[in-house]
Amino acid sequence: MCETCGCGEHLHEERTVTLKQDILQENNQQAEQIRAYLRSKRIYCLNLMSSPGSGKTTLLEETIRRLTVGTIREQSQLPIYVIEGDQHTDNDTHRIAALHVPVLQINTGTGCHLEAKHTMQAIKQLNPEEDAILFIENVGNLVCPSLFDLGETRKVLIVSTTEGEDKPLKYPYIFQEADVCIINKIDLLPYLQIDMQALRSNALKVNPHLRLFEVSALKGTGMDIWCSWLIEELAKCK
């Protein structure tokens, strides 16, 4: 059971709706405060959302590498900060810390998503510089993260080829809320029975404004295209 959004609770419908509205109102107020603060410091913030096992952390690792090493680094020399969200463990934080960027772990316990209060707490501790990029790796979940604004600049949804082409239809709300959809693990396509055109079509059917990328974070395929787009977005914040 999620202790904040109430999923799984057997409450009277009217009470559930009231509780949900109160939580979201408070969260949205905090998110707007965060967004105003980040804009004032020209910090570009990405909220990375996905189901568990989509390759979110691997994608983040490879993105950071390309922003800090090689030709991509020559185009973008912004400081990078990371907030890691998980119910338990700091495994992903150790992976990101190995890349020598500031990272802060948020463990939500029974909570199935991050909230604006977590972002606010983490930003205070990280104290990011101006003209920086802040990645928030949300808890792996395709439901509740869609409801909670974290004050981010863009919401990025990662879906892997192993999840099937019907995910946008089964979980439409998170696709509707996303600005970007990254289809990961395209290196596995020869071994899967998935219709990529159907996956793309379903995603755009749910949200025609989605910016789609196809990558293999593990093999590096498509990562330069994703990172080049990101650098163009970063330039707009300056």
C-alpha positions in Angstrom: 0.0 0.0 0.0 1.3 3.5 -0.9 1.2 5.6 2.3 0.7 8.9 0.5 -1.5 8.4 -2.6 -3.7 5.8 -1.0 -3.6 3.1 -3.7 -4.7 -0.2 -2.2 -6.6 1.4 0.6 -10.2 0.3 1.1 -11.7 3.8 1.8 -15.1 5.2 1.0 -14.9 6.7 -2.5 -15.8 10.3 -1.3 -13.1 10.2 1.4 -10.5 8.9 -1.1 -11.1 11.7 -3.6 -10.9 14.3 -0.9 -7.6 12.9 0.5 -6.2 12.7 -3.0 -7.1 16.3 -3.8 -5.5 17.6 -0.5 -2.3 15.7 -1.2 -2.0 16.9 -4.8 -2.8 20.5 -3.9 0.0 20.6 -1.3 2.4 18.8 -3.6 1.7 21.1 -6.5 2.3 24.2 -4.5 5.7 22.9 -3.4 6.4 21.9 -7.0 5.8 25.4 -8.2 8.1 26.8 -5.6 10.8 24.4 -6.7 10.2 25.2 -10.4 10.6 28.9 -9.7 13.8 28.3 -7.7 15.3 26.2 -10.5 14.4 28.7 -13.1 16.0 31.5 -11.1 19.3 29.5 -11.1 18.8 28.3 -14.7 18.9 24.6 -13.6 17.4 22.2 -16.1 15.7 19.3 -14.2 14.6 16.0 -15.7 12.2 13.6 -13.9 13.1 10.1 -15.1 10.1 7.7 -14.8 9.7 4.0 -15.7 8.7 0.6 -14.6 11.4 -1.4 -12.6 14.0 -3.0 -14.9 13.5 -0.7 -17.9 17.2 0.3 -17.8 16.6 3.7 -16.2 19.8 3.8 -14.2 21.9 2.4 -17.1 20.5 5.1 -19.3 21.3 7.8 -16.7 24.9 6.4 -16.3 25.5 6.5 -20.1 23.9 10.0 -20.4 26.2 11.3 -17.7 29.3 9.7 -19.3 28.5 11.4 -22.6 27.9 14.7 -21.0 31.2 14.6 -19.1 33.5 12.8 -21.6 34.3 13.2 -25.3 32.7 15.4 -28.0 29.4 15.7 -26.2 31.3 17.2 -23.2 32.7 19.9 -25.5 29.2 21.0 -26.2 27.9 21.0 -22.6 30.1 21.7 -19.6 27.3 22.1 -17.1 27.6 20.7 -13.5 25.5 17.6 -13.0 23.5 16.6 -9.9 21.4 13.5 -9.3 18.6 12.6 -6.9 18.0 8.8 -6.6 14.6 7.5 -5.6 14.0 3.9 -4.4 11.9 2.2 -1.8 15.0 0.6 -0.3 18.8 0.3 -0.8 21.3 2.8 -2.2 22.6 0.6 -4.9 21.9 3.0 -7.7 23.5 5.9 -5.8 26.8 4.0 -5.6 26.6 3.5 -9.4 26.1 7.2 -10.0 28.7 8.3 -7.4 31.3 6.2 -9.3 30.9 8.8 -12.1 32.0 11.5 -9.8 28.9 13.6 -9.7 27.0 14.7 -6.6 24.1 12.4 -5.8 21.6 12.0 -3.0 19.6 9.0 -2.1 15.9 9.2 -1.2 14.3 6.0 0.2 10.5 6.1 0.3 9.9 2.9 2.3 6.4 1.8 1.4 5.9 4.9 -0.8 5.7 4.1 -4.5 6.9 7.4 -5.9 8.8 10.6 -5.1 7.0 13.8 -4.2 7.8 17.5 -4.3 8.8 17.5 -0.7 11.5 14.9 -1.5 12.8 17.1 -4.3 12.8 20.2 -2.0 14.7 18.3 0.7 17.3 16.9 -1.7 17.9 20.3 -3.4 18.6 21.9 -0.1 21.2 19.2 0.7 22.7 19.1 -2.8 22.7 22.9 -3.2 23.3 22.8 -7.0 25.2 25.5 -8.7 23.7 27.8 -11.3 23.5 26.7 -14.9 23.4 23.0 -13.9 21.4 19.9 -14.9 19.6 17.9 -12.2 18.4 14.4 -12.9 15.7 12.9 -10.7 15.5 9.1 -11.0 12.0 8.3 -9.7 10.9 5.1 -8.0 10.2 2.4 -10.6 6.4 2.6 -11.1 4.1 3.4 -14.1 1.2 4.6 -12.0 1.7 7.0 -9.1 4.7 9.0 -10.4 2.4 10.4 -13.1 0.3 12.1 -10.5 3.1 14.0 -8.6 4.8 17.0 -10.0 8.3 17.3 -8.7 9.0 20.8 -10.0 10.9 19.3 -13.0 11.5 21.0 -16.3 10.7 17.9 -18.3 9.2 14.5 -17.5 11.1 11.7 -19.3 9.5 8.2 -19.6 11.7 5.2 -20.3 10.0 2.1 -21.6 12.0 -1.0 -22.7 11.3 -3.2 -25.7 10.8 -6.1 -23.3 7.7 -4.6 -21.9 5.6 -5.0 -25.1 3.9 -2.6 -27.5 0.7 -2.2 -25.4 2.2 -0.3 -22.4 1.0 3.1 -23.5 -2.6 1.7 -23.7 -2.4 -0.1 -20.3 -0.8 2.9 -18.5 -1.9 5.9 -20.5 -1.7 8.5 -17.7 2.1 8.4 -17.4 2.5 8.6 -21.2 0.1 11.6 -21.2 2.1 13.4 -18.6 5.5 12.7 -20.2 7.3 15.2 -22.5 9.8 12.6 -23.8 9.6 8.9 -24.2 12.8 6.9 -24.6 12.4 3.3 -25.9 15.3 1.4 -24.5 16.9 -2.0 -25.1 16.5 -1.9 -28.9 19.6 -4.2 -29.0 17.2 -7.0 -27.9 14.8 -6.6 -30.9 16.2 -9.6 -32.8 15.2 -11.8 -29.8 11.8 -10.4 -29.1 8.3 -10.5 -30.6 7.4 -6.9 -30.4 6.0 -4.6 -33.0 8.0 -1.4 -32.7 5.8 0.6 -35.0 2.8 -0.4 -32.9 4.7 0.8 -29.7 5.5 4.1 -31.3 2.0 4.5 -32.7 0.3 3.6 -29.3 2.6 6.1 -27.5 1.7 8.9 -29.9 -2.0 7.9 -29.9 -2.0 8.5 -26.1 0.2 11.7 -26.4 0.8 13.2 -29.9 3.3 15.7 -28.4 5.7 13.1 -27.2 9.4 13.4 -28.3 10.4 9.8 -29.1 13.9 8.3 -28.9 15.0 4.8 -29.6 18.2 3.7 -27.8 20.3 0.9 -26.3 21.8 2.4 -23.2 23.9 -0.7 -22.8 25.3 -0.7 -26.3 25.3 3.0 -26.8 23.0 3.0 -29.9 21.0 6.2 -30.3 22.6 7.8 -27.2 24.3 10.6 -29.1 21.0 11.6 -30.7 19.3 11.7 -27.2 22.2 13.6 -25.6 22.4 16.1 -28.5 18.7 16.9 -28.1 19.3 17.3 -24.4 22.1 19.8 -25.0 19.9 21.8 -27.3 17.3 21.9 -24.5 19.9 22.9 -21.9 20.9 25.8 -24.1 17.4 27.2 -23.9 17.8 27.6 -20.2 20.8 29.9 -20.4 
